[in-house]
């Protein structure tokens, strides 16, 4: 079964940084919009960021604008989420999801329905 594979989670102090990676063993991400989502215990899943497949447009939740940056490296078949200035409100399991679009490019969705593939999600913890 195809899925995305995330890596890069861990423990960081408030104000610190982490970079999450989203890879896709078995398929190319070129034709996929990639969304990052997170879910903390007792909370609903939240859309964090998304990057479209063709034009590279990016989208961010208000809570992470100016702190998180999404990017893609098609040569490495990987999408990244650079997270800076991490706050105590950021801890969660972070998932990346892939949404297929061809010949029409996949349009980003900041809600989690309709995505074709999901990963297992690394834990991000922000603590002193």
Buried (B, 14 or more C-beta within 10 A) or exposed (E): EEBBBBEBBEEBEEEEEBBBBBBBEEBEBEBBBBBBBBBBEEEEBBBBBBBBBBEEEBBBBEEBEEBBBBBBEEEEBBBBBBBBEBEEEBBBBBBBBBBBBEEEBBEBBBEBEEBBBBBEBBEBEBEE
